[in-house]
């Protein structure tokens, strides 16, 4: 791609040289995959410009479509980008086309498990990712360093792990609020062989919650308009999965020790050594420990070992053909210890636990109370998402709302996901890690849609849900669903090399010598072990500043420039610069408008005078409105810097980089974590990068260059000061 907007062809791609860029940007993603040179950029600024133009070509694209086109146009990177539904569809098609025979697929899947592994990861900086239960470590250049399973980690990572059990849901603490809830015992589901409608199930339902039980909220699609599970596949999948997870919890408790905590590596958000899924671990901690002694555990372990062939895959194989759960129903009487544990599991399944239409007046009142209390039910219980079609599940507004709520209410921060037997057999089903990422990444897209609606006023709530690809059967549900999405806290964030960086990048002004800038080789990094946290200076409850419900009220004051300054007021207090870091420009403006309205609170706590401010957006999924869209470095002269934003960005990546630069210049920094209620104003955290990789002194009479279309994160540090340097 030439800088003047004309294509420089290779001669073999069928594209005439000199073709106008606007014509190229009309290509579809599948054409782009066949002709990757279509959007080849010679310079970093071109890469961001082309990705933006290609993603936003046209006027009526959905947010998901914009995201997918953006990632299609970005230079490739070893670790995957944000997950999108369009990307899932491409993976599904690829899975169909490239499917191996079953026996060859099994052999291919075993290859990486049998590979030689290092005992100790070499010194240096690496990126880690988890795919299919395997940890992949790669060098910064993308070369694979090592692959190892989580249950047999390298010694260096095992040594960095800590004792950390899964946190169980606060069922006991919330029991007085859930007295009106109805739950279907798992044993009654097995006895019935299907999910009964509430009118039939009413005598079987338990009321409220009780200690020593495990509660599960089942989120699922309705497969017909009359009943959700006409063939009983969801019932088979749920019953066998929970029974299999219970057997696995018993096995791990017997192997590891009933009261021995699991080992957990916070840097990877993954357990190491003998451990089960979060569901298995929550059963172990919340059900087995309170109800079993060592003798009872030994009896249950012996029973689980006798039926190992039936539950080796958490019951998925048996669920395929156990019509009416007849086999499981006949199995349980021969397993008294396990049957007693099954009797302590309770399910919330809408068809069985809330009145279905047509309803009496009393039933309607119960139905409305239950719908309003769904977030409470998902806090009392662990959410189990039943997937028989991922794309369709996430396109249904109620399902999406339940999945989003589960990310907030599940104490392990990760809801349980179950693929039904027939869906599991398909070659295009994403692995559990990919499904988890997809659920989280959908929240990022929704957040931008809400800001476009509330902060910028570009669309109605109905149009917002349409562009988010969320549908509902009853249009009367729109207000409830939109308000529930609006009330949710903002997503915590995601780091991505394809992120678009815009706004003002603050650089410490060193006076006559120039300013400090990140070294081109600089990479924000964290130690594998627990990272130190800065000393607490005080509290500022600024959570309202990132509440989307405030966005409409902030609309009039949201036009905050990416860099602003205030007149000098004199006095002896140190001058302070406020550096806002955010995940998109809408969020940056929302936070900045709050900060500008509450400067005296910050100044009073720190004993400073705020003289200037900036905001920087590092957007992993740039699908929302971009009122600025440029990136420029700004030399800042202040005696104290305050880095403000959500914890994830303040502690890592951009916030960490800004903290390091200020520290290198001898300027003290303070971090304000806006998503925390108290003890959230702290001394800035320092980076683990070696000093020689952090910063360099720059003397540039004209100041840092302006990147008119921003920069992709992968080019940020190398090209922040080199607008015309070629992309490596």
C-alpha positions in Angstrom: 0.0 0.0 0.0 1.5 3.3 -0.9 1.2 6.3 1.4 -0.9 8.3 -1.2 -3.7 5.9 -1.1 -2.7 3.8 -4.2 -2.0 0.1 -4.2 1.4 -1.2 -5.1 0.8 -4.8 -6.4 3.0 -7.8 -6.4 2.1 -8.8 -9.9 0.6 -12.1 -8.9 -2.5 -11.1 -6.9 -4.6 -10.0 -9.8 -5.0 -6.4 -8.4 -3.9 -3.7 -10.9 -1.3 -1.3 -9.5 -2.6 2.1 -8.8 -6.0 0.8 -7.7 -7.7 3.4 -5.4 -7.8 2.3 -1.7 -11.5 2.9 -1.5 -12.0 0.1 -4.0 -9.8 -2.3 -2.0 -11.6 -1.5 1.2 -14.8 -3.0 -0.3 -13.3 -6.5 -0.3 -14.7 -9.1 1.9 -12.8 -10.9 4.7 -12.6 -14.2 2.8 -11.0 -12.3 -0.1 -8.6 -10.8 2.3 -7.5 -14.2 3.6 -6.8 -15.3 0.0 -4.9 -12.1 -0.8 -3.2 -11.0 2.4 -1.3 -8.3 0.5 -4.5 -6.4 -0.1 -4.0 -4.5 3.2 -0.3 -4.7 3.5 1.1 -1.6 5.1 4.6 -0.3 4.7 4.4 2.0 7.7 2.8 1.7 11.2 0.4 4.6 10.6 -0.8 3.0 7.4 -1.6 -0.2 9.3 -4.0 1.6 11.7 -5.5 3.7 8.9 -6.2 0.7 6.7 -7.6 -1.4 9.5 -10.0 1.4 10.4 -11.1 2.1 6.9 -11.6 -1.5 6.0 -13.5 -2.2 9.2 -15.8 0.7 8.9 -16.5 0.6 5.2 -20.3 1.0 4.7 -22.9 2.6 7.0 -24.9 -0.2 8.5 -22.4 -2.8 9.8 -23.0 -4.5 13.1 -20.5 -4.1 15.8 -19.4 -7.7 15.5 -18.8 -7.2 11.7 -16.7 -4.1 12.3 -14.6 -6.0 14.9 -14.0 -9.0 12.6 -13.0 -6.8 9.7 -10.6 -4.9 11.9 -8.8 -8.0 13.0 -8.8 -9.4 9.5 -7.0 -6.3 8.3 -4.4 -6.2 11.1 -1.0 -7.8 10.7 -0.9 -11.4 12.0 0.2 -12.0 15.5 1.1 -15.3 17.4 -1.7 -14.9 19.9 -5.2 -14.6 18.8 -7.2 -11.4 18.7 -10.5 -10.6 20.4 -13.1 -13.4 19.7 -16.1 -12.4 17.6 -19.1 -14.3 16.4 -18.1 -13.7 12.8 -14.7 -15.2 13.6 -16.5 -18.1 15.2 -18.3 -18.7 11.9 -15.1 -18.7 10.0 -13.6 -21.2 12.4 -16.7 -23.3 12.0 -16.3 -23.3 8.2 -12.6 -24.1 8.5 -13.3 -26.9 10.9 -15.7 -28.5 8.4 -13.3 -28.2 5.5 -10.2 -29.4 7.4 -11.7 -32.2 9.5 -9.5 -35.3 9.7 -10.9 -38.8 10.2 -11.6 -39.4 13.9 -8.6 -41.7 14.4 -6.2 -39.3 12.8 -7.7 -36.4 14.7 -7.0 -38.3 18.0 -3.4 -39.0 17.0 -2.9 -35.4 16.0 -4.3 -34.2 19.2 -1.9 -36.4 21.2 1.2 -35.1 19.5 1.6 -31.9 21.5 1.0 -33.8 24.8 3.8 -36.2 24.0 6.4 -33.6 23.0 9.6 -33.2 25.1 9.3 -30.4 27.7 11.9 -28.3 29.4 12.2 -28.8 33.2 12.8 -25.1 33.7 11.7 -22.2 31.5 14.8 -20.2 30.4 15.3 -16.7 31.8 13.8 -13.8 29.8 10.5 -12.4 28.8 7.8 -14.6 27.3 4.2 -14.4 26.4 1.9 -17.2 27.7 -1.4 -18.4 26.4 -3.6 -21.4 27.2 -5.2 -23.6 24.5 -7.0 -26.9 25.2 -5.5 -27.2 28.7 -1.9 -26.6 27.4 0.2 -23.6 28.3 2.1 -22.3 25.3 5.1 -20.0 26.0 6.5 -18.0 23.2 9.3 -15.5 22.8 8.4 -11.9 22.0 9.2 -12.6 18.4 6.6 -15.3 18.3 8.8 -18.4 18.4 7.5 -21.3 20.6 9.7 -21.8 23.6 7.7 -24.6 25.4 4.4 -26.3 25.6 3.3 -28.1 28.8 0.0 -29.3 30.4 -1.3 -27.5 33.4 -1.3 -30.7 35.5 2.5 -31.1 34.8 4.0 -27.6 34.7 7.6 -26.7 34.5 9.4 -26.3 37.8 9.8 -22.6 37.5 6.0 -22.0 37.1 5.1 -24.6 39.7 7.3 -22.7 42.2 5.5 -19.5 41.4 2.1 -21.0 42.2 0.2 -20.3 45.4 -2.4 -22.1 47.5 -5.7 -20.8 46.3 -9.0 -22.6 46.5 -12.0 -21.6 44.3 -14.3 -19.2 46.1 -17.7 -20.7 46.6 -20.9 -18.7 46.0 -22.2 -16.8 49.0 -25.2 -19.1 49.3 -25.3 -18.9 53.1 -24.9 -15.2 53.4 -27.7 -14.5 50.9 -30.1 -17.2 52.1 -32.4 -14.7 53.7 -32.8 -12.9 50.4 -33.5 -16.1 48.4 -36.4 -17.5 50.5 -38.8 -17.1 47.6 -36.6 -19.0 45.1 -37.5 -22.5 43.8 -35.0 -25.2 43.0 -35.2 -28.6 41.3 -33.2 -31.3 43.0 -30.8 -33.1 40.7 -32.2 -36.4 42.1 -35.7 -35.4 40.9 -34.4 -34.6 37.4 -32.8 -38.0 37.2 -36.0 -39.6 38.5 -38.2 -37.7 36.0 -35.7 -38.2 33.1 -36.5 -34.7 31.8 -37.1 -31.2 32.9 -40.7 -31.1 34.0 -42.8 -27.9 33.6 -43.3 -26.1 36.9 -47.0 -27.1 37.3 -45.8 -30.7 37.4 -42.6 -30.0 39.3 -44.1 -27.8 42.0 -44.4 -30.6 44.6 -40.7 -31.6 43.9 -39.2 -28.2 44.2 -37.2 -27.1 47.3 -37.8 -23.6 48.6 -35.0 -21.2 49.5 -31.4 -22.3 50.1 -29.8 -24.4 52.8 -26.2 -25.0 53.9 -24.4 -28.1 52.7 -25.9 -28.0 49.3 -24.6 -27.0 45.8 -26.8 -24.7 43.7 -26.6 -24.4 39.9 -28.3 -21.8 37.7 -28.8 -23.4 34.2 -28.7 -20.9 31.3 -29.9 -22.4 28.0 -31.7 -21.8 24.7 -35.3 -22.7 24.2 -35.3 -25.2 21.4 -39.0 -24.8 20.6 -41.7 -22.2 21.5 -43.6 -24.7 23.6 -40.8 -26.2 25.7 -37.1 -25.7 25.9 -35.9 -29.3 25.7 -38.3 -31.3 23.6 -35.9 -34.2 23.1 -34.4 -34.3 26.6 -30.9 -33.6 25.4 -30.3 -30.7 27.8 -31.6 -32.8 30.7 -29.2 -35.7 29.8 -26.3 -33.3 29.3 -26.8 -31.5 32.6 -27.5 -34.5 34.8 -24.5 -36.5 33.5 -22.2 -33.5 33.6 -23.0 -32.7 37.2 -22.7 -36.3 38.2 -19.4 -36.6 36.3 -18.1 -33.4 38.0 -19.1 -34.8 41.4 -17.2 -38.0 40.7 -14.2 -36.0 39.5 -14.3 -33.8 42.7 -14.3 -37.0 44.8 -11.3 -38.4 42.9 -9.3 -35.1 43.2 -10.1 -34.8 46.9 -9.0 -38.3 47.5 -5.7 -37.8 45.5 -4.8 -34.3 46.7 -6.4 -34.4 50.2 -9.8 -33.3 51.2 -8.6 -30.2 52.9 -5.5 -29.6 50.7 -5.9 -26.4 48.7 -5.2 -26.4 45.0 -2.1 -24.7 43.6 -2.9 -21.7 41.4 -0.8 -19.5 39.1 -2.4 -16.0 39.1 -0.3 -14.8 36.2 -2.0 -17.4 33.9 -5.3 -17.5 35.8 -4.9 -21.3 35.8 -4.4 -24.1 38.4 -1.3 -26.3 38.3 -0.9 -29.8 39.5 -3.9 -32.0 40.5 -7.0 -29.8 40.0 -10.3 -29.9 38.3 -12.4 -27.3 36.6 -13.9 -24.5 38.6 -17.2 -26.5 38.8 -15.3 -29.5 40.1 -13.3 -27.4 42.6 -16.4 -25.6 43.9 -18.1 -29.0 44.5 -15.0 -30.1 46.4 -14.8 -27.0 48.5 -18.5 -26.2 49.0 -20.0 -29.6 49.1 -17.5 -32.4 49.9 -15.6 -30.6 52.7 -18.6 -29.6 54.8 -20.4 -33.0 54.4 -17.7 -35.7 54.2 -15.1 -37.0 56.6 -12.1 -39.1 55.5 -14.1 -42.3 55.8 -17.0 -41.0 53.8 -14.6 -39.7 51.1 -12.9 -43.1 50.9 -16.3 -44.8 50.3 -17.3 -42.2 47.6 -13.9 -42.5 46.0 -14.2 -46.3 45.8 -17.6 -46.0 44.2 -16.3 -43.4 41.7 -13.5 -45.7 40.7 -15.9 -48.6 40.0 -17.8 -46.5 37.5 -14.8 -44.6 36.0 -15.5 -45.8 32.5 -18.9 -44.0 32.6 -17.6 -40.7 33.9 -14.1 -40.4 32.4 -15.3 -37.6 30.1 -17.5 -36.1 32.8 -20.4 -38.2 31.6 -20.5 -36.8 28.0 -20.4 -40.2 26.4 -23.2 -41.6 28.5 -25.3 -38.5 28.0 -25.4 -39.2 24.2 -27.6 -42.2 24.5 -29.1 -42.4 27.9 -32.7 -41.8 26.8 -34.8 -40.6 29.7 -31.7 -40.9 32.0 -32.7 -44.6 32.5 -29.1 -45.8 32.9 -28.2 -43.1 35.4 -31.4 -43.8 37.3 -30.5 -47.5 37.6 -26.9 -46.8 38.5 -27.4 -44.5 41.5 -29.0 -47.1 43.9 -25.8 -49.1 43.7 -23.7 -46.1 44.8 -25.1 -45.0 48.2 -22.2 -42.5 49.0 -22.5 -40.8 45.6 -26.3 -40.9 45.6 -26.3 -39.0 48.9 -24.1 -36.3 47.4 -26.4 -36.1 44.3 -29.2 -35.5 46.7 -27.5 -32.2 47.8 -27.4 -30.7 44.3 -30.1 -28.2 43.3 -30.9 -26.7 39.9 -32.6 -23.6 38.7 -34.1 -24.2 35.2 -36.6 -21.6 34.1 -39.1 -24.1 32.6 -39.2 -26.0 35.9 -38.8 -23.2 38.5 -41.0 -20.3 37.3 -44.6 -20.4 36.2 -45.1 -20.7 32.4 -47.8 -19.0 30.4 -50.7 -18.9 30.7 -50.4 -17.8 34.3 -52.8 -17.0 37.1 -52.5 -13.7 38.8 -50.5 -15.2 41.7 -48.3 -17.0 39.2 -47.7 -13.8 37.3 -46.6 -12.0 40.4 -44.2 -14.8 41.2 -42.9 -14.8 37.6 -42.2 -11.0 37.8 -40.5 -11.2 41.2 -38.3 -14.0 39.9 -37.3 -12.2 36.7 -36.3 -9.2 38.8 -34.3 -11.4 41.1 -32.3 -13.3 38.4 -29.0 -11.6 39.3 -29.5 -12.7 42.9 -30.2 -16.3 41.8 -27.0 -16.2 39.7 -25.1 -15.0 42.8 -26.5 -17.6 45.0 -25.7 -20.4 42.5 -23.0 -21.1 40.0 -24.1 -20.6 36.4 -23.9 -23.5 34.0 -24.2 -22.4 30.4 -25.6 -25.1 28.2 -24.4 -24.7 24.6 -25.9 -26.4 21.6 -25.2 -23.6 19.2 -22.7 -20.9 20.4 -23.6 -18.3 17.9 -27.3 -18.6 18.3 -27.0 -18.7 22.1 -25.1 -15.4 22.2 -27.4 -13.8 19.7 -30.4 -14.2 22.0 -30.8 -11.2 24.3 -31.8 -13.2 27.4 -29.1 -15.7 27.0 -26.5 -13.0 26.5 -27.8 -11.2 29.6 -27.5 -14.4 31.7 -24.0 -15.1 30.4 -22.9 -11.5 31.0 -24.4 -11.6 34.5 -22.6 -14.9 35.2 -19.2 -13.3 34.5 -20.0 -10.8 37.2 -21.6 -13.0 39.8 -19.6 -16.2 39.5 -17.0 -16.0 42.3 -14.2 -17.7 40.3 -14.9 -15.1 37.5 -15.6 -17.9 35.1 -19.0 -19.5 34.6 -19.2 -23.2 33.8 -19.8 -24.1 30.1 -21.3 -27.4 28.9 -21.6 -28.4 25.3 -24.4 -30.8 24.6 -23.4 -34.2 23.3 -24.4 -33.7 19.6 -22.8 -30.2 19.6 -19.7 -31.6 21.2 -19.3 -34.0 18.3 -19.0 -31.3 15.8 -15.5 -30.4 14.6 -16.1 -26.6 14.9 -17.0 -26.4 18.6 -14.6 -24.0 20.3 -12.5 -25.3 23.2 -13.5 -24.2 26.8 -10.9 -21.4 26.9 -12.1 -20.0 23.5 -15.7 -20.1 24.8 -14.7 -18.2 27.9 -12.8 -15.6 25.9 -15.8 -15.2 23.5 -18.2 -14.5 26.5 -15.8 -11.9 27.9 -15.1 -10.3 24.6 -18.8 -9.9 23.8 -19.0 -7.7 26.9 -16.3 -5.4 25.4 -18.4 -5.0 22.3 -21.6 -4.4 24.3 -19.8 -1.7 26.4 -19.0 0.3 23.3 -22.5 0.0 22.0 -23.9 1.3 25.2 -21.5 4.3 25.2 -22.4 5.1 21.6 -26.1 5.1 22.7 -25.8 6.9 26.1 -22.7 9.1 25.8 -22.7 10.1 22.2 -26.5 9.7 21.5 -26.0 8.2 18.1 -28.7 5.5 18.3 -31.8 4.3 20.2 -31.6 1.4 22.6 -33.5 -0.7 20.0 -30.9 0.2 17.3 -28.1 -0.5 19.8 -29.4 -4.1 20.5 -29.8 -4.6 16.7 -26.2 -3.6 16.0 -25.1 -5.8 18.8 -26.9 -8.7 17.1 -29.2 -9.4 20.1 -32.7 -10.5 19.4 -35.7 -11.2 21.6 -39.1 -12.9 21.0 -41.1 -10.4 22.9 -40.4 -6.7 22.1 -41.7 -5.8 25.5 -38.5 -7.3 27.0 -36.4 -4.6 25.3 -36.4 -2.1 28.2 -35.7 -4.7 30.8 -32.8 -6.2 28.9 -31.3 -2.8 27.9 -31.5 -1.4 31.4 -29.9 -4.6 32.8 -27.0 -4.3 30.4 -26.7 -0.6 31.2 -26.6 -1.4 35.0 -23.7 -3.9 34.7 -20.2 -2.6 35.6 -17.8 -2.0 32.7 -15.7 -4.9 31.5 -12.3 -5.2 33.2 -10.4 -5.2 30.0 -8.2 -7.2 27.7 -4.8 -6.8 26.3 -4.4 -7.2 22.5 -1.7 -6.5 20.1 -4.3 -5.4 17.5 -5.7 -2.8 19.9 -6.0 0.8 18.5 -4.1 3.4 20.6 -5.4 7.0 20.3 -5.5 10.1 22.4 -2.5 11.8 24.0 0.5 9.8 25.3 2.0 11.8 28.2 5.9 12.0 28.1 7.9 13.5 31.0 9.3 16.9 30.1 12.9 17.1 31.3 13.3 20.8 30.5 16.2 21.8 28.2 17.2 18.2 27.7 14.0 17.2 26.0 11.5 14.5 27.1 11.6 10.8 28.0 9.9 8.3 25.7 9.5 4.5 25.8 12.4 2.7 24.3 11.5 1.1 21.0 12.3 -2.3 22.6 10.2 -1.6 25.7 7.5 -4.1 26.6 5.3 -3.8 29.7 5.8 -7.0 31.7 4.9 -8.7 34.9 6.7 -11.3 37.0 5.3 -14.8 36.8 4.7 -14.7 40.6 2.5 -12.4 42.6 3.1 -8.8 41.6 3.8 -6.2 44.4 1.1 -3.6 45.0 1.8 0.0 45.8 1.3 1.5 49.3 -2.2 2.7 50.0 -2.6 6.4 50.2 -6.3 6.7 50.7 -9.7 6.1 49.1 -11.7 7.8 46.4 -15.0 6.1 45.6 -15.2 7.1 41.9 -17.0 4.0 40.7 -19.8 6.2 39.5 -17.4 7.8 37.0 -17.3 4.6 34.9 -21.1 3.8 35.3 -22.8 3.8 31.9 -26.0 5.0 33.5 -24.2 8.3 34.1 -23.1 8.6 30.4 -26.3 10.4 29.2 -25.9 13.0 32.0 -22.2 13.4 31.1 -23.0 14.0 27.4 -22.8 17.8 27.7 -19.4 17.7 29.3 -17.9 14.8 27.4 -16.0 16.8 24.8 -12.8 16.6 26.8 -9.7 17.1 24.6 -7.0 14.4 24.8 -4.7 17.0 26.5 -5.9 19.9 28.6 -4.3 22.4 31.0 -5.5 24.7 33.7 -4.2 28.2 34.5 -1.5 28.3 37.1 -3.0 29.2 40.5 0.2 29.8 42.4 0.6 28.5 45.8 3.1 26.0 47.3 1.4 22.7 46.4 3.1 20.4 43.9 1.7 20.6 40.4 0.0 17.4 39.3 -0.8 15.9 35.9 -3.8 13.5 35.6 -3.2 10.7 33.0 -6.4 8.9 32.3 -6.0 5.4 30.7 -9.1 3.8 29.1 -10.1 1.0 26.8 -11.9 3.1 24.2 -12.4 6.7 23.5 -16.0 6.7 24.9 -14.7 5.3 28.2 -11.8 7.9 28.1 -14.3 10.8 27.7 -16.6 9.3 30.4 -13.8 9.1 32.9 -12.2 12.4 31.9 -15.5 14.3 32.4 -15.8 12.8 35.8 -12.2 13.7 36.8 -12.6 17.3 35.6 -15.7 17.6 37.8 -14.0 16.1 40.9 -10.5 17.6 40.7 -10.7 19.0 44.2 -11.3 15.6 45.7 -8.1 14.3 44.2 -6.1 17.4 44.9 -7.3 17.5 48.5 -6.4 13.8 49.1 -2.9 14.1 47.5 -2.1 17.7 48.6 -1.5 18.8 45.0 -2.7 21.3 42.5 -3.9 19.7 39.3 -2.5 21.7 36.3 -3.1 19.4 33.4 -4.6 16.2 32.2 -4.6 13.8 29.3 -6.4 10.7 28.2 -5.1 7.7 26.2 -7.3 5.0 24.8 -6.0 1.5 24.0 -9.0 -0.2 22.4 -8.8 -4.0 21.9 -12.0 -3.9 19.9 -12.3 -0.5 18.2 -15.9 -0.7 17.0 -17.4 2.4 18.8 -17.3 6.1 17.9 -13.9 7.7 17.6 -14.4 11.4 18.3 -10.6 12.0 18.2 -9.0 9.1 16.4 -5.5 10.4 16.5 -2.4 9.7 18.6 0.2 12.2 19.7 2.9 12.4 22.3 2.7 15.3 24.7 5.6 16.5 26.8 4.3 17.1 30.4 5.8 19.2 33.1 4.5 18.3 36.6 5.9 17.3 39.9 3.4 14.5 40.5 1.5 12.3 38.1 -1.8 10.6 38.9 -2.7 7.6 36.6 -6.5 7.1 36.6 -8.6 4.3 35.2 -9.8 0.8 35.7 -7.4 -1.4 37.7 -6.5 -3.7 34.8 -5.1 -0.8 32.7 -3.7 1.2 35.6 -1.6 -1.8 36.8 -0.7 -3.2 33.4 0.3 -2.2 29.9 -0.4 1.5 29.2 -0.8 2.6 32.8 2.3 0.7 33.8 4.3 2.3 30.9 3.2 5.8 32.0 4.2 5.0 35.6 7.6 3.7 34.5 8.3 6.8 32.3 7.5 9.2 35.2 9.6 7.1 37.6 12.5 7.2 35.3 12.2 11.0 35.2 12.2 11.1 39.0 8.5 12.1 39.2 6.4 10.3 41.8 3.3 8.6 40.6 -0.1 7.8 42.2 -2.6 5.2 40.8 -6.3 5.7 41.2 -8.3 2.5 40.6 -11.7 3.7 39.7 -13.4 0.3 39.8 -12.5 -0.2 43.5 -14.5 1.3 46.4 -11.8 1.9 48.9 -8.0 1.8 49.5 -7.8 2.5 45.7 -5.4 5.4 45.7 -1.9 3.9 45.8 1.7 4.6 45.1 2.2 3.7 41.4 3.3 0.1 40.7 6.7 -0.3 38.9 7.4 -2.5 36.0 9.6 -5.6 36.0 11.4 -4.6 32.8 15.2 -4.1 33.0 16.2 -0.4 33.3 18.0 -0.3 30.0 14.7 -1.3 28.2 12.5 1.3 29.7 13.1 4.8 28.4 15.3 7.0 26.3 15.9 10.8 26.3 14.7 12.5 23.2 15.5 16.0 22.0 12.9 16.9 19.3 12.4 20.7 18.7 9.1 20.1 16.9 7.9 17.7 19.6 6.6 14.1 19.1 4.9 13.4 15.8 1.1 13.1 15.4 -0.3 9.8 14.1 -3.5 10.9 12.3 -5.1 7.5 12.5 -3.6 6.3 15.8 -1.3 3.3 16.1 -1.9 -0.4 16.6 -0.5 -1.6 20.0 1.9 -3.9 18.3 3.6 -0.8 16.7 3.2 1.6 19.7 6.6 1.7 21.3 8.7 1.2 18.2 6.9 3.7 16.1 5.6 6.3 18.6 8.4 8.7 17.7 9.1 7.3 14.1 6.0 8.0 12.0 7.7 7.2 8.7 9.8 4.2 9.8 8.9 1.0 7.9 7.1 -1.8 9.7 9.5 -4.7 10.4 
